[in-house]
Amino acid sequence: MGKEENLKRIIDCGVVSIIRVKSQEEAIKTVRAIKEGGIDVIEVSVVTPGALNVIKMTSEKFGDEVLIGVGTILDPETARASILSGAEFVIGPTLSRGVIKVCRRYSKISIPGAFTPTEILTAWELGADVVKVFPAAIVGPSYLRAVLGPLPQVRVLPTGGVNLNNAEEFIKAGSVAIAVGGALVDEKAVMEGRFEVITENARRFLEAVKKARGK
């Protein structure tokens, strides 16, 4: 699929699941568990050991069943390497003009991080497809609602502290989707091999998004 179709897929799903695991075997099992829970958009954090291999392996293994992207990207060189490994979207905790440029060059989705209204608008004007608002839980859904008042054209993805207690409110505040890490991919469950816990978490987050959207 092309970039626009992938962007629609992220928005339609409503949840970007962030995985930070300790091995490629854990990655495969975690991705499968998330997919079984209904979420088909997954960000592999570049801090994951062998992250580029994980991206390549999961994108090849799951094909079109799952949209694989990369997260925690700080520089254009790592962004390019991740894209060449199979990442369809690139997420960063900060705003990097160079990373956005690389994503545009390869026609991949760019989701840089920003926090203040000025940073959010700057990211959008530089060509971001979605702007990651991070860390979102510190300011909460009311902050996003206030920012999107004068900036309704910007697509935002709250990240950092998003959980089942606030997921609905972030969507109602105007977010096109939410990004979730530890609240979905329970680290203890992964270590103990209880991947059914992750599947159930995925289902619950999807339900929260659907409820917030009135579906």
Rosetta silent file (secondary structure, phi, psi, omega in degrees, C-alpha in Angstrom):
SEQUENCE: MGKEENLKRIIDCGVVSIIRVKSQEEAIKTVRAIKEGGIDVIEVSVVTPGALNVIKMTSEKFGDEVLIGVGTILDPETARASILSGAEFVIGPTLSRGVIKVCRRYSKISIPGAFTPTEILTAWELGADVVKVFPAAIVGPSYLRAVLGPLPQVRVLPTGGVNLNNAEEFIKAGSVAIAVGGALVDEKAVMEGRFEVITENARRFLEAVKKARGK
SCORE:     score description
SCORE:     0.000 S_00000001
   1 L     0.000  155.782  179.332    0.000    0.000    0.000 S_00000001
   2 L   -86.263  178.639 -176.080    1.030    3.587   -0.523 S_00000001
   3 H   -59.300  -46.244 -177.910    1.635    6.314    2.003 S_00000001
   4 H   -64.965  -39.084  177.619   -1.895    7.736    1.969 S_00000001
   5 H   -65.067  -38.625  178.760   -3.441    4.288    2.383 S_00000001
   6 H   -68.486  -37.421  177.370   -1.101    3.588    5.298 S_00000001
   7 H   -63.526  -43.037  177.108   -1.947    6.904    6.917 S_00000001
   8 H   -61.797  -37.128  179.553   -5.638    6.064    6.647 S_00000001
   9 H   -63.129  -41.633  177.766   -4.904    2.688    8.176 S_00000001
  10 H   -62.509  -46.344 -178.170   -3.300    4.302   11.228 S_00000001
  11 H   -66.925  -42.978  179.886   -6.224    6.674   11.685 S_00000001
  12 H   -62.610  -42.086  178.947   -8.842    3.966   11.128 S_00000001
  13 H   -64.659  -48.787  176.906   -7.179    1.661   13.656 S_00000001
  14 L    87.693   -8.688 -179.771   -6.846    4.466   16.187 S_00000001
  15 E  -135.732  125.520  170.781   -4.108    2.785   18.226 S_00000001
  16 E  -103.142  116.495 -179.284   -0.365    2.627   17.571 S_00000001
  17 E   -90.415  127.145 -178.782    1.119   -0.078   19.749 S_00000001
  18 E   -99.347  126.253  177.546    4.700    0.566   20.870 S_00000001
  19 E  -116.772  135.013  172.786    6.917   -2.449   21.503 S_00000001
  20 L  -132.638   97.495 -176.280   10.235   -2.505   23.323 S_00000001
  21 L  -117.648  174.078 -172.105   11.296   -6.121   23.739 S_00000001
  22 L  -102.834   -4.996 -179.870   14.542   -7.900   24.491 S_00000001
  23 L  -156.092  163.663  178.011   14.769  -10.366   21.622 S_00000001
  24 H   -67.477  -34.320  178.066   13.545  -11.079   18.117 S_00000001
  25 H   -63.421  -44.534  176.625   11.602  -14.077   19.407 S_00000001
  26 H   -61.630  -37.522 -179.467    9.763  -11.873   21.899 S_00000001
  27 H   -61.023  -47.570 -179.459    9.078   -9.393   19.107 S_00000001
  28 H   -60.958  -46.824 -179.103    7.377  -11.971   16.894 S_00000001
  29 H   -65.017  -37.817 -179.289    5.234  -13.288   19.750 S_00000001
  30 H   -69.255  -44.941  178.238    4.339   -9.765   20.874 S_00000001
  31 H   -60.266  -43.581  179.699    3.364   -8.604   17.392 S_00000001
  32 H   -61.894  -42.233 -179.594    1.231  -11.711   16.924 S_00000001
  33 H   -64.624  -40.802  178.928   -0.510  -11.136   20.281 S_00000001
  34 H   -65.020  -43.570  179.852   -1.237   -7.502   19.444 S_00000001
  35 H   -62.210  -40.301  179.280   -2.572   -8.465   16.018 S_00000001
  36 H   -64.834  -24.992  176.541   -4.843  -11.093   17.542 S_00000001
  37 L   -82.699   -3.953  174.986   -6.266   -8.344   19.736 S_00000001
  38 L   105.914   -9.514  179.225   -7.227   -6.373   16.623 S_00000001
  39 L   -89.864  126.398 -177.320   -4.483   -3.744   16.456 S_00000001
  40 L  -120.310   21.585  176.180   -2.570   -3.848   13.169 S_00000001
  41 E  -125.120  116.211 -172.224   -0.312   -0.791   13.564 S_00000001
  42 E  -133.088  129.292  177.170    2.889   -1.423   15.513 S_00000001
  43 E  -101.035  122.611  174.168    5.882    0.778   16.287 S_00000001
  44 E   -93.776  113.143  178.708    9.174   -0.970   16.998 S_00000001
  45 E   -65.365  136.058 -176.983   11.242    1.298   19.203 S_00000001
  46 L   -68.268  -11.742  176.063   14.772    1.630   17.862 S_00000001
  47 L   -78.133   -8.316  175.378   16.086    1.010   21.402 S_00000001
  48 L   -64.209  132.212  177.711   14.959   -2.617   20.982 S_00000001
  49 L   -54.874  129.573 -178.985   18.043   -4.869   20.606 S_00000001
  50 L    63.439   37.378 -173.398   18.546   -5.570   16.895 S_00000001
  51 H   -54.643  -42.878 -178.371   15.694   -3.183   16.068 S_00000001
  52 H   -64.164  -38.338  176.457   16.437   -3.041   12.339 S_00000001
  53 H   -67.707  -37.242  177.805   16.406   -6.827   12.124 S_00000001
  54 H   -63.371  -43.554  178.440   13.159   -6.915   14.104 S_00000001
  55 H   -61.080  -46.710 -179.253   11.582   -4.435   11.677 S_00000001
  56 H   -63.524  -45.657 -176.622   12.760   -6.444    8.679 S_00000001
  57 H   -66.238  -46.173 -178.327   11.714   -9.766   10.133 S_00000001
  58 H   -70.327  -37.949  179.716    8.263   -8.690   11.322 S_00000001
  59 H   -66.746  -34.736  177.818    7.434   -6.765    8.159 S_00000001
  60 H   -74.767  -40.706 -175.818    8.375   -9.801    6.058 S_00000001
  61 H   -69.847  -42.467 -174.939    6.640  -12.330    8.307 S_00000001
  62 H   -95.985  -16.159  176.934    3.344  -10.502    8.720 S_00000001
  63 H    55.143 -133.684 -178.051    3.265   -8.703    5.373 S_00000001
  64 H   -75.883   -4.880  179.650    0.135   -6.606    4.840 S_00000001
  65 H   -67.823  -28.470 -177.451   -1.472   -8.036    7.985 S_00000001
  66 L  -136.434  137.978  175.151    0.439   -5.537   10.121 S_00000001
  67 E   -94.448  112.955 -176.098    1.758   -2.043    9.425 S_00000001
  68 E  -100.580  131.571  175.390    5.236   -1.874   10.942 S_00000001
  69 E  -130.296 -176.345 -178.740    6.930    1.405   11.802 S_00000001
  70 E  -126.627  148.161 -179.943    9.859    2.589   13.880 S_00000001
  71 E  -129.346  172.181 -178.953   10.006    4.811   16.940 S_00000001
  72 L    62.169   37.600 -179.857   12.456    6.827   19.048 S_00000001
  73 L   -89.255  127.084 -176.375   14.136    8.155   15.905 S_00000001
  74 L  -113.099  -15.591 -174.107   16.425   11.140   16.496 S_00000001
  75 L  -143.660  156.149 -177.812   18.381   11.486   13.262 S_00000001
  76 H   -65.134  -30.169 -179.471   17.912   11.094    9.496 S_00000001
  77 H   -63.896  -45.308  178.755   20.533    8.351    9.191 S_00000001
  78 H   -69.445  -34.340  177.421   18.642    6.013   11.531 S_00000001
  79 H   -61.286  -46.934 -179.643   15.373    6.978    9.876 S_00000001
  80 H   -62.776  -44.799  179.772   16.736    5.969    6.454 S_00000001
  81 H   -61.207  -38.498 -179.976   18.157    2.684    7.754 S_00000001
  82 H   -68.457  -41.321  178.355   14.805    1.856    9.359 S_00000001
  83 H   -62.684  -43.358  179.281   12.885    2.667    6.175 S_00000001
  84 H   -67.142  -20.433  177.287   15.207    0.467    4.144 S_00000001
  85 H   -85.942  -10.406  176.811   14.560   -2.309    6.685 S_00000001
  86 L   125.168    0.066 -179.580   10.822   -2.058    6.086 S_00000001
  87 L   -68.462  130.433  179.824    9.432    0.693    8.343 S_00000001
  88 L   -96.207  -16.155  174.308    6.365    2.363    6.808 S_00000001
  89 E  -142.364  151.912 -174.812    6.173    5.164    9.365 S_00000001
  90 E  -126.820  122.021 -178.109    8.796    6.961   11.438 S_00000001
  91 E  -116.982  136.468  178.107    8.089    8.367   14.904 S_00000001
  92 L  -128.120  154.411  176.791   10.409   10.550   16.951 S_00000001
  93 L   -78.529  -16.073 -177.146   10.240   12.023   20.460 S_00000001
  94 L  -132.272  173.226 -178.641   11.523   15.354   19.122 S_00000001
  95 L   -93.553  119.170  178.439   11.245   17.513   16.022 S_00000001
  96 L  -127.590  115.904  177.703   13.921   16.870   13.381 S_00000001
  97 H   -59.868  -39.376 -178.575   13.780   18.631   10.027 S_00000001
  98 H   -64.182  -39.436  179.337   16.206   16.053    8.620 S_00000001
  99 H   -66.456  -42.666  177.533   14.034   13.088    9.625 S_00000001
 100 H   -60.411  -41.398 -179.228   10.952   14.670    8.030 S_00000001
 101 H   -62.432  -43.020  178.810   12.965   15.276    4.854 S_00000001
 102 H   -63.500  -42.796  179.303   14.073   11.634    4.670 S_00000001
 103 H   -61.484  -40.465  179.113   10.506   10.423    5.156 S_00000001
 104 H   -67.646  -37.315  179.809    9.307   12.662    2.356 S_00000001
 105 H   -60.641  -39.740 -177.937   12.115   11.466    0.096 S_00000001
 106 L   -98.229    6.298  179.788   11.026    7.845    0.546 S_00000001
 107 L    56.238   48.305  175.882    7.293    8.642    0.719 S_00000001
 108 L  -114.825  159.895 -176.455    6.917    7.272    4.236 S_00000001
 109 E   -74.897  129.739 -179.363    4.781    8.624    7.056 S_00000001
 110 E  -108.985  125.248 -179.982    6.541   11.138    9.302 S_00000001
 111 E  -131.247   78.830  179.774    5.398   11.559   12.919 S_00000001
 112 L   -76.027  160.234  178.822    7.827   13.872   14.758 S_00000001
 113 E   -91.189  146.437  177.512    7.473   14.754   18.414 S_00000001
 114 E  -155.121  167.342 -178.221    6.435   18.182   19.681 S_00000001
 115 L  -136.477  -51.868 -177.892    4.934   19.696   22.814 S_00000001
 116 L   -81.840  161.583  176.723    4.198   23.404   22.643 S_00000001
 117 H   -55.856  -39.250  179.468    1.733   24.969   20.186 S_00000001
 118 H   -64.249  -45.070  178.338    4.672   26.548   18.327 S_00000001
 119 H   -63.419  -41.708 -179.401    6.500   23.217   18.032 S_00000001
 120 H   -62.384  -45.952  179.802    3.331   21.436   16.913 S_00000001
 121 H   -68.286  -38.590  178.542    2.633   23.986   14.177 S_00000001
 122 H   -60.551  -45.101  178.383    6.294   24.050   13.107 S_00000001
 123 H   -59.253  -43.280 -179.875    6.306   20.266   12.696 S_00000001
 124 H   -64.185  -43.361 -178.678    3.129   20.456   10.616 S_00000001
 125 H   -69.406  -25.200  177.527    4.496   23.231    8.407 S_00000001
 126 L   -78.656   -9.357  176.473    7.708   21.245    7.846 S_00000001
 127 L   112.794   13.875  176.660    5.630   18.421    6.368 S_00000001
 128 L   -62.425  141.996  176.787    4.763   16.085    9.229 S_00000001
 129 L   -83.031  -33.763  175.217    1.866   13.774    8.400 S_00000001
 130 L  -145.048  150.000  177.558    0.912   13.510   12.070 S_00000001
 131 E  -112.067  123.692  176.843    2.440   15.254   15.085 S_00000001
 132 E   -80.230  118.488  176.952    3.268   13.202   18.158 S_00000001
 133 E   -93.119  114.452 -172.107    2.425   15.218   21.272 S_00000001
 134 L  -143.273  136.331   -4.499    4.851   14.016   23.916 S_00000001
 135 L   -85.313  122.616 -169.071    4.740   13.602   26.860 S_00000001
 136 H   -73.737  -36.952 -173.607    0.960   13.835   26.644 S_00000001
 137 H   -66.012  -22.521 -179.806   -0.157   12.633   30.064 S_00000001
 138 H   -63.011  -36.601 -178.110    1.593   15.523   31.804 S_00000001
 139 L  -105.637  -24.211  174.435   -0.880   18.001   30.320 S_00000001
 140 L    80.384  174.946 -177.981   -3.783   15.674   29.542 S_00000001
 141 H   -59.051  -32.854 -178.246   -6.614   15.726   26.983 S_00000001
 142 H   -63.050  -31.528  177.595   -7.710   19.255   27.891 S_00000001
 143 H   -65.522  -46.346  178.985   -4.380   20.588   26.618 S_00000001
 144 H   -61.887  -41.679  179.281   -4.851   18.957   23.225 S_00000001
 145 H   -59.942  -41.167  179.804   -8.386   20.286   23.018 S_00000001
 146 H   -67.882  -42.864 -179.045   -7.109   23.789   23.701 S_00000001
 147 H   -66.233  -39.973 -177.799   -4.250   23.539   21.182 S_00000001
 148 H   -74.919   -9.440  174.725   -6.479   22.150   18.447 S_00000001
 149 L   -57.343  -57.989  177.809   -8.860   25.073   18.860 S_00000001
 150 L   -85.611   -7.745 -178.108   -6.689   27.410   16.752 S_00000001
 151 L  -126.161   54.379 -174.250   -4.924   24.511   14.954 S_00000001
 152 L   -67.358  -17.399 -177.540   -7.768   22.212   13.849 S_00000001
 153 L   -78.040  -15.174 -174.641   -5.915   21.171   10.687 S_00000001
 154 L   -84.116  130.906  173.728   -3.140   19.387   12.591 S_00000001
 155 L   -87.132  125.928 -178.403   -3.378   15.638   13.140 S_00000001
 156 E  -119.988  148.000 -179.576   -2.080   14.794   16.609 S_00000001
 157 E  -127.640   96.756  179.313   -1.014   11.535   18.230 S_00000001
 158 E   -67.458  136.416 -177.082   -0.740   11.749   22.037 S_00000001
 159 E  -144.081  143.703  178.470    2.036    9.575   23.426 S_00000001
 160 L   100.114   97.099  179.584    3.508    9.072   26.872 S_00000001
 161 L    85.275   11.681  176.679    1.269    8.010   29.728 S_00000001
 162 L   -77.233  129.984 -178.751   -1.722    7.072   27.588 S_00000001
 163 L  -145.243 -175.925 -176.788   -3.716    4.328   29.308 S_00000001
 164 L   -68.648  -18.391  179.341   -7.208    2.893   29.562 S_00000001
 165 L   -78.890  -24.226 -177.269   -8.225    5.604   32.015 S_00000001
 166 L  -122.858   -3.683 -175.901   -7.558    8.462   29.598 S_00000001
 167 H   -55.806  -47.495 -178.725   -7.626    6.882   26.120 S_00000001
 168 H   -60.117  -43.233 -176.861  -11.252    7.836   25.416 S_00000001
 169 H   -67.248  -34.682  177.103  -10.724   11.434   26.474 S_00000001
 170 H   -64.959  -39.503  177.212   -7.677   11.853   24.250 S_00000001
 171 H   -67.408  -44.565  179.553   -9.719   10.709   21.252 S_00000001
 172 H   -63.247  -26.159  179.963  -12.642   12.940   22.212 S_00000001
 173 L   -75.018  -11.851  177.239  -10.213   15.865   22.507 S_00000001
 174 L   121.031    3.427  179.198   -9.447   15.558   18.794 S_00000001
 175 L   -68.377  140.755  178.373   -6.583   13.087   18.494 S_00000001
 176 L   -77.951  -20.575  178.204   -6.594   11.061   15.275 S_00000001
 177 L  -168.074  175.075  174.848   -5.184    8.091   17.223 S_00000001
 178 E  -125.524  150.868  174.650   -3.314    7.248   20.418 S_00000001
 179 E  -112.807  130.276 -173.241    0.105    5.631   20.884 S_00000001
 180 E  -130.891  132.065  178.933    0.424    3.171   23.761 S_00000001
 181 L  -108.458 -101.493 -174.014    3.452    1.411   25.189 S_00000001
 182 L   -60.514  -27.498  179.168    3.662   -0.238   28.594 S_00000001
 183 L   -69.441  -18.174  178.196   -0.054    0.045   29.311 S_00000001
 184 L  -106.527  -54.496 -179.710   -0.663   -2.324   26.388 S_00000001
 185 L   -90.002   84.853 -177.409    2.529   -4.369   26.069 S_00000001
 186 L   -64.485  116.874 -175.282    2.851   -5.462   29.687 S_00000001
 187 H   -61.486  -40.152  179.915    6.559   -6.104   30.298 S_00000001
 188 H   -65.762  -40.593  179.519    5.938   -8.682   33.023 S_00000001
 189 H   -63.219  -39.456  178.194    3.482  -10.583   30.836 S_00000001
 190 H   -63.582  -46.180 -178.810    6.054  -10.713   28.022 S_00000001
 191 H   -61.551  -35.410 -177.373    8.749  -11.997   30.399 S_00000001
 192 H   -89.841   -1.925  179.450    6.400  -14.689   31.723 S_00000001
 193 L    74.866   19.149 -179.746    5.169  -15.670   28.254 S_00000001
 194 L   -94.888   70.271 -174.871    1.566  -14.668   29.019 S_00000001
 195 H   -72.359  -15.202  175.538    0.887  -13.105   25.641 S_00000001
 196 H   -64.582  -25.589  176.839   -2.866  -13.526   26.063 S_00000001
 197 H   -64.681  -42.328  179.823   -2.663  -10.577   28.465 S_00000001
 198 H   -66.955  -40.491  177.530   -1.366   -8.379   25.642 S_00000001
 199 H   -59.611  -44.360  179.654   -4.092   -9.610   23.301 S_00000001
 200 H   -67.111  -39.006  176.953   -6.748   -8.672   25.844 S_00000001
 201 H   -60.740  -41.681  179.265   -5.139   -5.268   26.439 S_00000001
 202 H   -60.638  -44.656  178.648   -5.214   -4.621   22.701 S_00000001
 203 H   -59.821  -41.774 -177.260   -8.915   -5.445   22.559 S_00000001
 204 H   -67.850  -38.431  177.815   -9.667   -3.112   25.451 S_00000001
 205 H   -67.813  -40.351  176.923   -7.812   -0.188   23.889 S_00000001
 206 H   -62.441  -40.795  178.276   -9.603   -0.700   20.581 S_00000001
 207 H   -61.720  -40.392  179.890  -12.922   -0.780   22.406 S_00000001
 208 H   -63.291  -42.314  179.547  -12.057    2.487   24.162 S_00000001
 209 H   -65.776  -45.805  179.273  -11.264    4.188   20.845 S_00000001
 210 H   -61.109  -40.567  178.440  -14.440    2.900   19.213 S_00000001
 211 H   -63.412  -42.854 -179.737  -16.516    4.060   22.172 S_00000001
 212 H   -65.286  -30.852  179.810  -14.945    7.520   22.026 S_00000001
 213 L   -87.004   -1.227  178.890  -15.726    7.694   18.314 S_00000001
 214 L    74.892   30.953 -179.535  -19.308    6.625   18.922 S_00000001
 215 L  -109.094    0.000    0.000  -18.970    3.302   17.124 S_00000001
